[in-house]
Amino acid sequence: MSEASESRKQLWTGLEQEQSRLLRHAMTRSGITCGDLWLRYFSIGGNVGEYEVDAYMQSLLSLPPVQRDLIAHAANELIDEMAPPPHAPYLKDLIPPRPAKGPPPNSSPGEQDREPDGG
């Protein structure tokens, strides 16, 4: 094997390990299980088993780039379906809204136009 091809192989190996490491990180932060990931991956056309996906996530098994990208796509779909985390409220979010101007809430239509003496 030539030096250039050995260098290219090391680069691809390093990229694959980084891709699986970042996938593991995203999965951990999102609370997605390997089983859920595999099910989504399989449903979009992935063709390796759940054990192989788990081994890839642990950097124990090498997978072809197209399968790795399908796994990443499945993970991103699952993450996108999750509810967003809560945000810190601004002060204006905590102040109750002012009541709308208009007739008192218990008055009937036209009642506000009458004179106080009933006329």
N, C-alpha and C positions, 0 to 999 in steps of 0.2 A: 504494500500500500504506500502511495506517495505521501510525502510530508503534508502537501496541501489537502489531500483527501482525509488524512488523519486529523488535521486541524479542523476541517469542516465537520467531521463526525463528532469531535469533542464539543464544537459549538452547538450542534443539534442536540446532543445529549444534555448539555447545560441548559438549553432553552426548554427542553422537555421537563427537566427537573424543576425549573423555575415555574413553568406552567402548572405542574401538578402541585407545587407548594402553594402558589397563589389560589388555586382552586380549593385546596384544603382550607386555607385561611377564609375564603369567602363562605364556604360551607359551614365552617365552625361558627363564624359570626352570625350567619343567618339561621342556624339551627336546622339545616336540611340534612336528612340522613342519607347515607349511601344508597339505601333501598329506594328512597323517593327519587334520588338523582338517577339511579339506573332505570327506574320505571319510565321517567320522562325521556331519558336518552334513548331507550329502546323504542318508545312510541314515536320518536321522530326519525327513526331509521338506523339507530346504532346497532351494531351486530356483535358486540362482545358481551359476555355474561357479567352478572353482578360481581362475582369474585374478581374478575379481571379489572373491572372499574375500580374496585376497592384497592387492589394491588397497585394499579396505576396511581391512584391518589396518594399512596404511601411511597411512591417512587420505587416500587419493587418490580414493576413490569413496564416494559416499553410498549407503547401503542403507536400505530400509524398516525401521522398528523391529522388526517381527516377524522379519525375516531376521537382524537383528543379535542378537536374543535367542536365536534358534535356534543361531547360531554360538557364542554364549556358553555355551549349554546343552551343545553338543557338546564344547567345550573343557573344561567342568567334568566331564563324564562321563569324558573321557580322563584328566584329572588325578586323579579319584577312583579310577581303576583302577590307578594307579601305586602301587608299594610306598612305604610311608612312609619318610622319611629316618631314619637311625639316631639313637638317643638316646644321651646320655652315660650311662655306667653309674654306679650307686650302689656304694658299697663292698660292701654285702651281695650285689650281683650278681656280684662277683669272688671271693667266698669260697666254696670248694667245700662242698657239703652234707655234713653229718656222716652216717656210716653209720647205718642203722637199728639199734636194739637188737634183739637176738635171737640165735639160734644162729650160730656161726661159719659163713661162707659154704660151707665144704666138708664140713659135718657132715650125716649122714643123719637123717631124722626119728626121734625117740626117743633118739638118741645122747647128747644133752645131759642126759638123765635118768639115765643109767647111772652107777654108781659107778666111780671111776678104776681099781679093781682088776678090772674086767670083770664085776661082779655086778650 
